[in-house]
Amino acid sequence: MSRSRSTRLSLAAFAIALTMPAFAQDTIKIGVITDHVGGSKFYAEPVTRGIEYGARKINESGGVLGRKLELIIEDDQNKPDVSAAKARKLVDDGVVIFLSTTGSPSTQQAQTVSLETKTPQLAPANGADQMTTALDNPYFFQTGPLASVQLATLMAYTRKKGFKEVAIVRDNTALSQGFADSFRGGLEKAGIKVALEEVIPQGSTSAVANLQKVRGAKVDAIFQAGISGPEMLQFFRAYAQLGMKEPIYGSYNLSIPAYLTMAKDLMEGVIFADAFDPDRPDVKTFLTDFAKENSGGPAGSLEAYGWDGIHLVAEALRRAGAPDREKLRAALQGIDKFDTIVGAKGTFWSFAGGKRAGFHPQGAVIRVVENNQHGRVLQAGQ
């Protein structure tokens, strides 16, 4: 082979070698673990939809650090072991962070992977208090409204009601039990007796017997700590069937739009904690823009959690200055006041002081179901 031809081939090979890394680094890979078929599908998918919309708008504005965001989405079927396996797959695929929009037990199991591989993990909507305490994982961050914050806001709203005895109704999932435990602790601390706690097991075809016990206890109110949609549908059906009038107070789980469809015309007057004020001007803009650009229906708090979550990731990447996992973790931990669509007016997400649960303690609101819609805000903060 002539020297000139050899030189040309070497230069060509060198040029290819140079372009390969550039191509490989053309995007910043962001993982998403969602649930398409399991019990958390009806809230996981809307959050994921908000992430996708947010990533698209970020990319249309030039991306982050000169690169587009590439979402790699995996379905864990809301199974903890599958969620951990999907987290490991995402890490192997080269993501710099992954967002978990699935159920809290599955999200918690995926933490074993984020800790072992030192890969940041963000749960933009989960509200269980134990998410950041069950495992000492500095790579895990949570921005959903904590159950304790929701209850404190509910208690502030009901303080003038003069409740003496109440009932808690839940399903038999671990997350529902966690919410019920938070409710019980807060109620008892406020001097309100929990007269009974009724459990509607998964797979139940009726909750009439449960609600008959509640009616017989003559409580002042019912605190709804359910998570599983089908069982809570049975709760609302039984409540209507028995003609009950006790006021119902629920967690932000009742802000999931699917309940309004499943329990159509059965939730009028239900009071629930939320983290979404549709009357805020910036929220109105978000809702209008989302409706124009998406065919999957109007947005609500769930899509907003996803939108805020991916924008938080983008901001952390900018602060990190590079798609480096350790730098990204440090950047997330350093975020103090991050403005969001979710939350009461004037609140923000913050991880200052080493916190890993970033939702503002005054960020929850109290809303009411009116005309089969998530209605007005009755109270903001505690």
Secondary structure as GFF3:
##gff-version 3
##sequence-region A 1 382
A	DSSP	alpha_helix	3	24	.	.	.	ID=ss1
A	DSSP	beta_strand	27	34	.	.	.	ID=ss2
A	DSSP	alpha_helix	41	60	.	.	.	ID=ss3
A	DSSP	beta_strand	68	75	.	.	.	ID=ss4
A	DSSP	alpha_helix	80	92	.	.	.	ID=ss5
A	DSSP	beta_strand	97	100	.	.	.	ID=ss6
A	DSSP	alpha_helix	104	117	.	.	.	ID=ss7
A	DSSP	beta_strand	121	123	.	.	.	ID=ss8
A	DSSP	three_ten_helix	129	132	.	.	.	ID=ss9
A	DSSP	beta_strand	140	142	.	.	.	ID=ss10
A	DSSP	alpha_helix	147	158	.	.	.	ID=ss11
A	DSSP	three_ten_helix	159	161	.	.	.	ID=ss12
A	DSSP	beta_strand	165	171	.	.	.	ID=ss13
A	DSSP	alpha_helix	174	189	.	.	.	ID=ss14
A	DSSP	beta_strand	193	200	.	.	.	ID=ss15
A	DSSP	alpha_helix	208	216	.	.	.	ID=ss16
A	DSSP	beta_strand	221	224	.	.	.	ID=ss17
A	DSSP	alpha_helix	229	241	.	.	.	ID=ss18
A	DSSP	beta_strand	248	250	.	.	.	ID=ss19
A	DSSP	three_ten_helix	252	255	.	.	.	ID=ss20
A	DSSP	alpha_helix	257	262	.	.	.	ID=ss21
A	DSSP	beta_strand	271	274	.	.	.	ID=ss22
A	DSSP	alpha_helix	281	293	.	.	.	ID=ss23
A	DSSP	alpha_helix	301	320	.	.	.	ID=ss24
A	DSSP	alpha_helix	325	333	.	.	.	ID=ss25
A	DSSP	three_ten_helix	352	354	.	.	.	ID=ss26
A	DSSP	beta_strand	365	370	.	.	.	ID=ss27
A	DSSP	beta_strand	373	380	.	.	.	ID=ss28
###
